[in-house]
């Protein structure tokens, strides 16, 4: 397509926030491979001022975490 970005400013901001959360998770997994996923979600949630289920949902949506 012609390279048009039809997303709203809110959608762009949300994508940037989700990208940052995914990046944080990838870095933490690399630094602390034996830490439980829930512990990593808690760290990310506190850093981003979000809830643990919110962070977990974002990571599931972006296929970085697969629940049992």
C-alpha positions as CSV (number, residue, x, y, z in Angstrom):
1,X,0.0,0.0,0.0
2,X,0.9,3.6,-0.2
3,X,2.4,4.0,3.3
4,X,-0.5,5.7,4.8
5,X,-0.7,5.6,8.6
6,X,-4.4,5.6,9.5
7,X,-3.9,5.1,13.2
8,X,-5.0,7.7,15.7
9,X,-2.6,9.3,18.1
10,X,-4.0,7.2,20.9
11,X,-3.3,4.0,18.9
12,X,0.2,5.1,18.1
13,X,0.9,5.9,21.8
14,X,-0.6,2.6,22.9
15,X,1.7,0.7,20.4
16,X,4.7,2.6,21.7
17,X,3.8,1.7,25.3
18,X,3.2,-2.0,24.4
19,X,6.5,-2.1,22.5
20,X,8.3,-0.7,25.6
21,X,6.7,-3.4,27.8
22,X,7.7,-6.1,25.4
23,X,11.3,-4.8,25.3
24,X,11.4,-4.7,29.1
25,X,10.2,-8.3,29.3
26,X,12.8,-9.5,26.8
27,X,15.6,-7.8,28.7
28,X,14.4,-9.1,32.1
29,X,14.1,-12.7,30.7
30,X,17.6,-12.5,29.5
31,X,19.0,-11.1,32.8
32,X,17.0,-13.3,35.1
33,X,16.1,-16.5,33.2
34,X,15.2,-18.4,36.4
35,X,12.7,-15.8,37.7
36,X,9.1,-16.7,37.4
37,X,7.1,-14.9,34.8
38,X,4.7,-13.5,37.4
39,X,7.6,-11.9,39.2
40,X,8.8,-10.3,36.0
41,X,5.2,-9.0,35.3
42,X,5.2,-7.4,38.8
43,X,8.5,-5.6,38.1
44,X,7.3,-4.3,34.7
45,X,3.9,-3.3,36.2
46,X,5.6,-1.3,38.9
47,X,7.9,0.4,36.4
48,X,5.1,1.3,34.0
49,X,2.4,2.1,36.5
50,X,0.1,-0.7,35.2
51,X,-1.5,-3.7,36.7
52,X,0.1,-7.1,36.7
53,X,-2.9,-8.6,34.7
54,X,-2.6,-5.7,32.2
55,X,1.1,-6.4,31.6
56,X,0.4,-10.2,31.3
57,X,-2.4,-9.5,28.8
58,X,-0.1,-7.3,26.7
59,X,2.6,-10.0,26.6
60,X,0.1,-12.7,25.7
61,X,-1.3,-10.5,23.0
62,X,2.2,-10.0,21.5
63,X,2.9,-13.7,21.9
64,X,5.8,-13.3,24.2
65,X,4.2,-15.3,27.0
66,X,2.0,-18.3,26.6
67,X,-0.1,-19.3,29.7
68,X,-0.5,-22.9,30.6
